[in-house]
Amino acid sequence: MQYTFIAFIKSQGNRIMDKLQEVRVFLENTIKEKGFSLNALSLQLGKNSTYLFHFIKRNSPKRLDENTRRKLSKILNVDEQSLCD
């Protein structure tokens, strides 16, 4: 029973990580398609110029905070839910 529970917890963690990776890929593709640069967009969000690069390529931060998601969805004209894990 304990092994099954541990396997379940690990599988849920993998599902969350997969969704986070989907968000990163979606974001990177959308930024490219719309002709934005990571640096300029990061600055437009009021963040350090490398913020989005680190989010997409280095998984830091792990998630976009609510305020950043809201701003980013408006700038890119995408549904805010597409940026949620």
Helices and strands as residue ranges (DSSP letters): H 2-33, H 38-44, H 51-58, H 66-76, G 80-83
